[in-house]
């Protein structure tokens, strides 16, 4: 039997070829789940304990998380077999002990299948039985044939009554059983993390496709206002992470985990997905899909709606509204997203443009192109002027093609806020983005900026809090920044210390924490955090200069050094006038501060959109020159609030 074929239900387990098959199709099953399935089947219906599984699969002296490994392997087996853990056909869980394979098993060699669905052996057996019955037929062979119609009707009535009684008895027993031992209620999932789909193609170059499918599925699910879905940036750090699901769920603050795999071959896609209730590691749902690449959008919409239904909610999208995208255009778009998230705007722009060339009505590709054109504008005046026209046109084109795209509305909001200083349009577009996709963290983050510029401070803080809940690892500094803008320095200090403790090697967190210490008058701490931030950025010489300046003349000497250094970089084409204004303002150099602010306005410095709520500029708010800049930008001066 070592190299034989085992059959159970519609499945075949071929030891010699190390394959699990269902009909003509070979099912994907990794090594550990396959080894565990063989172990369970070989046990011939007997219990296999968890200790036995560990010893046979991993060995005695093991230093991996076998608890999670066993649970994951069992889930993958059930996913392949489409087995329900609550009503299992194949793998039964014996709580606290182990597992038992409960399906009837037959052993033999592979048998060819006839066109009618029966095996050749079945056909031969059926033919032989028929011939035997015909060859030995006698008048006494079927005594029932000689019974009168009355007798036959009476016998049938008795049998029917017995059958009905048995059914009623069974129903009554089931009712009493459900009354005395009710089945546990299905766990409720209120928050969900979609872990990166595993690439099963065997080609690492296909990772972009698996990542893109993950991203699009998250976007679909996030449209559900009743379900908190963690954004892409935060879940991607768990790609290929061999860690317990409970631990991942705890770090992300969710109670549901969706994990799965995807494989693309030729013009087909095969996707596996399973939903886990993380607190108890309970399997709630699993399914496999085989689709044509032309139907990827429909598949994602269908999957999002099924998952929403499983967690007791709804997704506000109909599969009828999903536009069919050419596979080659979709492929180029996913590659563009891959480079976008790799901080390579130039390459992402090339692939977004390729997607548009292949399918001009591809709204998501136009939105991606707009983002890749607009982001470099933050790097300086020349880049801004070069980006504003094409970037704005691409953003407008995306909206014209799909007015229900939250991403397109968010891009237009960013364009209106940073580039055009059109505050009303920025507010309107950001509100629409949040309305269309309440789970889009980027939309909440940008809306926080917009509301702060409109002096709606409490609302701005709530939006930033929502963004942090949806994407806690994307911008760990964002809430510190928002609290600084609100002049709530004690809360900002508490937030900064908490974030620095959780992510001590994040240079942005340490930089903003340095700013908080400055506003609190804790100069030594401010200098230390600035030094740490520079070291984490790899600027060792600058970090040394900060330390030496502080020893020489305290925090003022540090700020003097920073202003000189920033002037040098600006002359070399780096930085912005607003950065120079910030350094001059902290040193309380009023004339220099106003001059740099005016220069920032003339250059249309994008960061000037934050001018109203930067605390270091408070001391010039009553200056005529400052108020003139604010009015020309279309903002309400602080004195008119």
Buried (B, 14 or more C-beta within 10 A) or exposed (E): EEEBBBBBEEBBBBBEEEBBBBEEEEBBBBEBBBBBBBBBBBBEEEBBEBEBBBEBBBEEEEEEBBEBBBBBBBBBBBBBBBBBBEEBBBBBBEEEEBBBBBBEBEEEEBBEEEEEEBBEEBEEEEEEEEEEEEEEEEEEEEEEEEEEEEEEEEEEEEEEEEEEEEEEEEEEEEEEEEEEEEEEEBBEBEBBBBBBBBBBBEEEEBBBBBBBBBBBBBBBBBBBBEBBBBBBBBBBEBBEEEEBBBBBBEBBEBBBBBBBBBBBEEEEBBBBBBBBBBBEBBBBBBBBBEBEBBBBBBBBBBBBBBBBEBBEBBBEBEBEEBEEBBBEBBBBBBBBBBBBBEEBBEBBBBBBBBBBEBBEBBBBBBBBBBBBBBBBBBBBBEBBEEBBEBBBBBBBBBBEBBEBBBBBBBBBBBBBBBBBBBBEBBBBBBBBBBEBBBBBBBBBBBBBBBBBBBBBBEBBBBBBBBBBBBBBBBBBBBBBBBBBBBEBBEBBBBBBBBBBEEBEEBBBBBBBBBBBBBBBEBBEBBBBBBBBBBBBBEBEEBBEBBBEBBEEEEBEBBBBBBBEBBBEEBEEEEBBBBBBBBBBBBBEBBEBBBBBBBBBBEBBBBBBBBBBBBBBBEBBEEBEBBBBBBEEBEBBBBEEE
